[in-house]
Amino acid sequence: MTVLTACFGGLWVFGYMYVSAMACAFSTSGKCRAKMPWQMSGEDLQLFVLVPGAIFLALIFGTVLLWRKRPESKSKT
């Protein structure tokens, strides 16, 4: 689970940078400045920041739950 979380986080960052680079490559205005995640709004914010961020936080939460030590059961049999 830890590896999956790390891979997803890395893929999220790589994907964001890739999409920003493609937006700059196909820009017709001549000026290209990729927006930072906190400067986005609307569908871009939802697609590139909020949804992947929610998935990443859920993966981190799952990883923490799996790494916690479970109390040993002391059953008398």
C-alpha positions as CSV (number, residue, x, y, z in Angstrom):
1,M,0.0,0.0,0.0
2,T,2.9,2.3,0.7
3,V,4.4,1.8,-2.7
4,L,1.0,2.3,-4.3
5,T,0.6,5.6,-2.4
6,A,4.1,6.8,-3.4
7,C,3.6,5.8,-7.1
8,F,0.2,7.6,-7.2
9,G,1.8,10.7,-5.7
10,G,4.6,10.7,-8.2
11,L,2.2,10.1,-11.1
12,W,0.0,13.0,-9.9
13,V,3.0,15.4,-9.9
14,F,4.3,14.1,-13.3
15,G,0.8,14.2,-14.9
16,Y,0.3,17.8,-13.7
17,M,3.7,18.9,-15.1
18,Y,3.1,17.0,-18.4
19,V,-0.4,18.5,-18.9
20,S,1.0,22.0,-18.1
21,A,3.9,21.5,-20.6
22,M,1.5,20.3,-23.3
23,A,-0.7,23.4,-22.7
24,C,2.4,25.6,-23.2
25,A,3.5,23.7,-26.3
26,F,0.2,24.3,-28.0
27,S,-0.3,27.8,-26.8
28,T,-1.0,30.3,-29.6
29,S,-0.5,33.5,-27.6
30,G,3.3,33.3,-27.5
31,K,3.3,33.7,-23.7
32,C,3.1,30.6,-21.7
33,R,2.9,30.5,-18.0
34,A,1.6,27.4,-16.4
35,K,-0.8,28.0,-13.6
36,M,0.0,26.8,-10.1
37,P,-2.5,24.5,-8.5
38,W,-3.8,27.2,-6.1
39,Q,-4.3,29.5,-9.1
40,M,-6.7,27.2,-10.9
41,S,-10.4,27.4,-11.0
42,G,-13.4,25.5,-12.3
43,E,-13.0,22.2,-14.1
44,D,-9.2,22.4,-14.1
45,L,-9.1,22.7,-10.4
46,Q,-11.4,19.7,-10.0
47,L,-9.7,17.5,-12.6
48,F,-6.1,18.2,-11.8
49,V,-6.1,19.1,-8.0
50,L,-9.2,18.1,-6.1
51,V,-9.9,14.6,-7.4
52,P,-6.3,13.3,-7.4
53,G,-5.8,15.0,-4.0
54,A,-8.7,13.2,-2.5
55,I,-7.5,9.9,-3.9
56,F,-4.0,10.6,-2.6
57,L,-5.3,11.4,0.9
58,A,-7.5,8.3,0.9
59,L,-4.4,6.2,0.0
60,I,-2.3,7.9,2.8
61,F,-5.1,7.2,5.3
62,G,-5.3,3.5,4.2
63,T,-1.5,3.2,4.5
64,V,-1.5,4.7,8.0
65,L,-4.2,2.3,9.1
66,L,-2.3,-0.6,7.7
67,W,1.0,0.5,9.4
68,R,-0.5,0.9,12.8
69,K,0.3,-1.8,15.3
70,R,-2.7,-3.9,16.2
71,P,-3.1,-4.8,19.9
72,E,-2.3,-8.4,20.6
73,S,-5.3,-10.5,21.7
74,K,-4.8,-12.2,25.0
75,S,-7.3,-15.1,24.8
76,K,-7.2,-17.9,27.4
77,T,-7.7,-21.2,25.7
